[in-house]
Amino acid sequence: MRRQGWLQDPKTTETKRFHRDERSHREFPMVFIDSGRPFPGKPALLKRRQHVHKKEAMKNWEKLLKEGWKVVKPQWGKGEEV
């Protein structure tokens, strides 16, 4: 898994950011999944943060892709294009 990845539901703009927990142990890698909605020109509305094992995060990623979510560029934070 890359350092981070972004998925967005094209119907609702609900967005999820998957990113590694740098403090997790190598033998038990953990991932944060931040959920929210971006608003152009305004701060994003962050709704939820999950802390899950890397395998669970990968399953969640694949499930969302199968449901029609799209890979997108960063929607908030340092990587956001304004």
C-alpha positions as CSV (number, residue, x, y, z in Angstrom):
1,M,0.0,0.0,0.0
2,R,1.3,3.5,-0.8
3,R,1.6,6.1,1.9
4,Q,-1.9,7.3,1.2
5,G,-4.8,6.9,-1.2
6,W,-8.1,8.7,-1.8
7,L,-11.5,7.4,-2.9
8,Q,-14.6,9.4,-3.6
9,D,-18.2,8.4,-4.2
10,P,-19.1,10.2,-7.4
11,K,-22.8,10.3,-6.4
12,T,-22.3,12.1,-3.0
13,T,-18.7,13.4,-3.0
14,E,-18.2,11.4,0.2
15,T,-14.4,11.0,0.4
16,K,-12.1,8.6,2.2
17,R,-8.4,9.0,2.8
18,F,-6.5,5.8,3.5
19,H,-3.1,6.5,5.1
20,R,-0.6,4.4,7.1
21,D,-0.2,4.8,10.8
22,E,3.5,5.5,11.0
23,R,3.6,4.5,14.7
24,S,2.2,1.0,14.1
25,H,4.5,-1.9,14.4
26,R,5.8,-3.5,11.2
27,E,4.4,-6.9,12.1
28,F,1.0,-5.4,12.8
29,P,0.6,-2.5,10.3
30,M,-2.3,-0.2,10.9
31,V,-4.1,2.3,8.6
32,F,-6.2,5.3,9.3
33,I,-9.3,5.8,7.2
34,D,-10.6,9.4,7.4
35,S,-14.1,10.0,6.0
36,G,-15.4,13.4,5.0
37,R,-16.7,15.7,2.4
38,P,-14.6,18.4,0.6
39,F,-15.9,21.9,0.1
40,P,-14.1,24.0,-2.5
41,G,-12.5,27.1,-1.0
42,K,-13.5,26.0,2.5
43,P,-12.2,23.5,5.1
44,A,-13.3,19.9,4.5
45,L,-16.0,18.5,6.8
46,L,-14.3,15.5,8.4
47,K,-16.9,13.1,9.8
48,R,-15.1,10.0,11.0
49,R,-11.7,8.3,11.5
50,Q,-11.2,4.6,11.7
51,H,-8.1,2.8,12.8
52,V,-7.9,-0.7,11.2
53,H,-5.4,-3.4,10.3
54,K,-3.8,-3.0,6.8
55,K,-5.6,-6.1,5.5
56,E,-9.0,-4.8,6.6
57,A,-8.2,-1.4,4.9
58,M,-7.3,-3.1,1.7
59,K,-10.5,-5.1,1.7
60,N,-12.5,-1.9,2.3
61,W,-10.6,-0.2,-0.6
62,E,-11.4,-3.0,-3.0
63,K,-15.1,-3.1,-1.8
64,L,-15.5,0.6,-2.4
65,L,-14.0,0.4,-5.9
66,K,-16.4,-2.4,-6.8
67,E,-19.3,-0.2,-5.5
68,G,-18.3,2.5,-8.0
69,W,-16.1,4.8,-5.9
70,K,-13.3,6.5,-7.9
71,V,-9.6,7.1,-7.1
72,V,-9.1,10.9,-6.7
73,K,-6.3,13.3,-6.0
74,P,-6.0,14.6,-2.4
75,Q,-9.1,16.5,-1.3
76,W,-7.9,18.2,1.8
77,G,-4.6,18.8,3.7
78,K,-1.2,19.4,2.3
79,G,-1.8,17.6,-1.0
80,E,-4.9,19.5,-1.9
81,E,-4.9,21.7,-5.0
82,V,-6.8,24.9,-4.4
